[in-house]
Amino acid sequence: MTITIYHNPACGTSRAVLAAIRATGQEPEVVEYLKLGWSKPQLQALFAAAGVTAHEALRRANSPAAGMGLTAEGVTADQILDAMVQLPGLVQRPFVVTPKGSALCRPADRLAALL
């Protein structure tokens, strides 16, 4: 089974999800999105596959999102996506993609449905 994790090594939840995947005996493709960045179409496809909106995928805790005005009422998905492309850390993590589906695995127990 092909597994991809969009991973932030500084995030405890992301590290826990990566460890849980590896505990199944599988080695996922690890995409360190903070290094590689995102494209808007890539984010749109990832969020659609996971069934989340840009608003739901926006990292709010320990993030500059509020200071950037991204949590204000009336902010559009396009505005959030554009900001995520400019500042990849605005994306909540980790996202995991497997043949069984895609999910934002926060909390980490969402991973089980994908394995």
Backbone hydrogen bonds, N-H to C=O, Kabsch-Sander energy under -0.5 kcal/mol:
donor,donor_aa,acceptor,acceptor_aa,energy
3,I,1,M,-0.5
4,T,97,V,-2.6
5,I,29,E,-2.7
6,Y,95,F,-3.1
7,H,5,I,-0.9
7,H,31,V,-2.3
11,C,8,N,-2.2
12,G,10,A,-0.5
15,R,11,C,-2.4
16,A,12,G,-2.4
17,V,13,T,-2.4
18,L,14,S,-2.3
19,A,15,R,-2.4
20,A,16,A,-2.2
21,I,17,V,-2.3
22,R,18,L,-2.4
23,A,19,A,-2.0
24,T,20,A,-0.6
24,T,21,I,-1.4
25,G,22,R,-2.0
26,Q,21,I,-1.1
29,E,3,I,-3.3
30,V,28,P,-0.6
31,V,5,I,-3.0
31,V,29,E,-0.7
32,E,30,V,-0.7
33,Y,31,V,-1.5
35,K,32,E,-1.5
36,L,32,E,-2.0
37,G,33,Y,-2.7
43,L,39,S,-2.3
44,Q,40,K,-2.7
45,A,41,P,-2.4
46,L,42,Q,-2.5
47,F,43,L,-2.9
48,A,44,Q,-2.2
49,A,45,A,-2.5
50,A,46,L,-1.8
51,G,47,F,-0.9
51,G,48,A,-0.6
52,V,47,F,-2.5
57,A,53,T,-2.0
58,L,54,A,-0.7
58,L,55,H,-0.6
59,R,90,L,-3.7
60,R,58,L,-0.6
63,S,60,R,-0.9
68,M,64,P,-1.6
69,G,66,A,-1.7
70,L,65,A,-2.4
72,A,69,G,-0.9
75,V,72,A,-1.5
80,I,76,T,-1.9
81,L,77,A,-3.1
82,D,78,D,-2.6
83,A,79,Q,-1.9
84,M,80,I,-2.4
85,V,81,L,-2.0
86,Q,82,D,-1.7
87,L,83,A,-2.7
90,L,87,L,-2.3
91,V,88,P,-1.7
92,Q,57,A,-3.3
95,F,6,Y,-0.9
96,V,103,A,-2.5
97,V,4,T,-2.8
98,T,101,G,-3.1
101,G,98,T,-1.8
102,S,49,A,-0.6
103,A,96,V,-2.1
105,C,94,P,-2.8
105,C,103,A,-0.9
106,R,104,L,-1.6
110,R,107,P,-1.9
111,L,108,A,-1.9
112,A,109,D,-0.7
113,A,110,R,-0.6
114,L,111,L,-2.3
115,L,111,L,-0.7
115,L,112,A,-1.0
